[in-house]
Amino acid sequence: MKKLICLLCATMFFACALFAASFKTNATVYVSVKSTSLKSSTGFFAKKIGTVTYGDALIVLESNSKKSRVRLSSNASVTGWIPNGSLTSKKIAKSGSTSVNASSNELALAGKGFSEEAENAFKSSNASLNYEEVDRVEKITVSDSELSSFITEGHLKGGE
């Protein structure tokens, strides 16, 4: 029994190590979410430097299992930290002058392997879930000044 438990623990450890994605230095990566912030450090409450959007190309400066420090391909003076879950090494083509009949949200979902058909199939098999509440929560935004006030008033640590 002890051998089985030890084997199971070892397997879980190696599986976690496999899924802890990090990117190679100087690799080009692409933003795989609708939009996300570049931060001044790895802290959750770190100062926001800028915003990157779906398909933006970035160069990895350093990376760990959770976050990568990157610079914009289009502007080498802009660098910051971003969660690895918001990045992909697969090239994402941004639409240029061509007309696209999809929202940026739909493009981000498609980049992650979702489609309208997949979403509708999930909704039909999970009809009791309240999707309107999810949509309402997704629309909530907090400004940098509101977040800063919250951090100060709550005496929170972990950012800058």
MARTI-466819 format. One record per residue (C-alpha): x, y, z. Coordinates in steps of 0.25 Angstrom, whole numbers, plus 5000, padded with zeros to 4 digits. Layout:
+------+-------+------+
: east : north :   up :
+------+-------+------+
:    X :     Y :    Z :
...
+------+-------+------+
This chain:
+------+-------+------+
: east : north :   up :
+------+-------+------+
: 5000 :  5000 : 5000 :
: 5011 :  5010 : 5004 :
: 5018 :  5007 : 4990 :
: 5005 :  5010 : 4983 :
: 5004 :  5023 : 4990 :
: 5018 :  5027 : 4988 :
: 5017 :  5023 : 4973 :
: 5004 :  5032 : 4972 :
: 5011 :  5044 : 4979 :
: 5023 :  5043 : 4970 :
: 5014 :  5042 : 4957 :
: 5006 :  5054 : 4962 :
: 5019 :  5062 : 4964 :
: 5025 :  5059 : 4950 :
: 5011 :  5062 : 4944 :
: 5011 :  5076 : 4951 :
: 5025 :  5078 : 4946 :
: 5021 :  5075 : 4932 :
: 5010 :  5085 : 4932 :
: 5017 :  5096 : 4939 :
: 5020 :  5103 : 4926 :
: 5031 :  5113 : 4924 :
: 5036 :  5119 : 4911 :
: 5051 :  5120 : 4906 :
: 5058 :  5133 : 4906 :
: 5057 :  5141 : 4893 :
: 5046 :  5132 : 4889 :
: 5034 :  5139 : 4882 :
: 5021 :  5137 : 4888 :
: 5007 :  5142 : 4886 :
: 4996 :  5147 : 4895 :
: 4985 :  5136 : 4895 :
: 4974 :  5144 : 4903 :
: 4965 :  5156 : 4899 :
: 4974 :  5165 : 4907 :
: 4983 :  5165 : 4919 :
: 4992 :  5175 : 4927 :
: 5007 :  5176 : 4927 :
: 5011 :  5178 : 4941 :
: 5024 :  5184 : 4947 :
: 5027 :  5171 : 4955 :
: 5021 :  5157 : 4958 :
: 5012 :  5162 : 4970 :
: 4997 :  5161 : 4968 :
: 4996 :  5176 : 4972 :
: 5008 :  5181 : 4964 :
: 5007 :  5193 : 4956 :
: 5001 :  5192 : 4942 :
: 5010 :  5196 : 4931 :
: 5001 :  5194 : 4919 :
: 4991 :  5185 : 4913 :
: 4994 :  5175 : 4902 :
: 4983 :  5168 : 4893 :
: 4980 :  5156 : 4886 :
: 4990 :  5152 : 4876 :
: 5001 :  5163 : 4880 :
: 5015 :  5157 : 4878 :
: 5024 :  5158 : 4890 :
: 5039 :  5154 : 4893 :
: 5042 :  5146 : 4905 :
: 5053 :  5152 : 4914 :
: 5052 :  5142 : 4925 :
: 5041 :  5132 : 4930 :
: 5038 :  5123 : 4942 :
: 5026 :  5113 : 4943 :
: 5016 :  5124 : 4946 :
: 5020 :  5137 : 4939 :
: 5029 :  5142 : 4928 :
: 5036 :  5156 : 4927 :
: 5034 :  5160 : 4912 :
: 5036 :  5172 : 4903 :
: 5027 :  5176 : 4892 :
: 5032 :  5172 : 4878 :
: 5027 :  5185 : 4873 :
: 5033 :  5194 : 4884 :
: 5045 :  5189 : 4891 :
: 5044 :  5200 : 4902 :
: 5032 :  5193 : 4907 :
: 5035 :  5182 : 4917 :
: 5027 :  5175 : 4928 :
: 5022 :  5162 : 4934 :
: 5010 :  5154 : 4929 :
: 5004 :  5141 : 4933 :
: 5008 :  5129 : 4925 :
: 4994 :  5124 : 4924 :
: 4992 :  5137 : 4915 :
: 5003 :  5133 : 4905 :
: 5004 :  5123 : 4894 :
: 5016 :  5119 : 4885 :
: 5007 :  5117 : 4874 :
: 5006 :  5128 : 4864 :
: 4993 :  5136 : 4864 :
: 4990 :  5144 : 4852 :
: 4984 :  5157 : 4855 :
: 4974 :  5162 : 4845 :
: 4979 :  5174 : 4837 :
: 4971 :  5181 : 4826 :
: 4963 :  5168 : 4824 :
: 4949 :  5168 : 4829 :
: 4946 :  5158 : 4840 :
: 4932 :  5155 : 4845 :
: 4936 :  5151 : 4859 :
: 4937 :  5158 : 4872 :
: 4951 :  5159 : 4879 :
: 4944 :  5150 : 4890 :
: 4941 :  5140 : 4879 :
: 4955 :  5140 : 4873 :
: 4961 :  5138 : 4887 :
: 4952 :  5126 : 4890 :
: 4955 :  5120 : 4876 :
: 4970 :  5122 : 4879 :
: 4967 :  5113 : 4892 :
: 4960 :  5103 : 4884 :
: 4946 :  5108 : 4887 :
: 4935 :  5111 : 4876 :
: 4921 :  5115 : 4876 :
: 4917 :  5101 : 4873 :
: 4925 :  5096 : 4885 :
: 4919 :  5106 : 4894 :
: 4905 :  5103 : 4890 :
: 4907 :  5088 : 4892 :
: 4912 :  5091 : 4906 :
: 4900 :  5100 : 4909 :
: 4890 :  5090 : 4904 :
: 4896 :  5079 : 4913 :
: 4897 :  5089 : 4925 :
: 4884 :  5096 : 4923 :
: 4882 :  5099 : 4938 :
: 4895 :  5108 : 4939 :
: 4892 :  5123 : 4939 :
: 4900 :  5129 : 4928 :
: 4895 :  5143 : 4929 :
: 4902 :  5144 : 4943 :
: 4915 :  5140 : 4936 :
: 4913 :  5151 : 4925 :
: 4910 :  5161 : 4936 :
: 4922 :  5158 : 4944 :
: 4931 :  5158 : 4932 :
: 4927 :  5172 : 4929 :
: 4932 :  5177 : 4943 :
: 4944 :  5186 : 4942 :
: 4953 :  5193 : 4953 :
: 4961 :  5205 : 4950 :
: 4976 :  5205 : 4954 :
: 4972 :  5216 : 4964 :
: 4961 :  5208 : 4970 :
: 4970 :  5196 : 4971 :
: 4981 :  5205 : 4978 :
: 4971 :  5210 : 4988 :
: 4966 :  5196 : 4991 :
: 4980 :  5192 : 4994 :
: 4984 :  5204 : 5002 :
: 4971 :  5203 : 5010 :
: 4972 :  5188 : 5012 :
: 4986 :  5189 : 5016 :
: 4989 :  5178 : 5006 :
: 5003 :  5173 : 5003 :
: 5009 :  5166 : 4991 :
: 5009 :  5177 : 4981 :
: 5017 :  5189 : 4980 :
+------+-------+------+
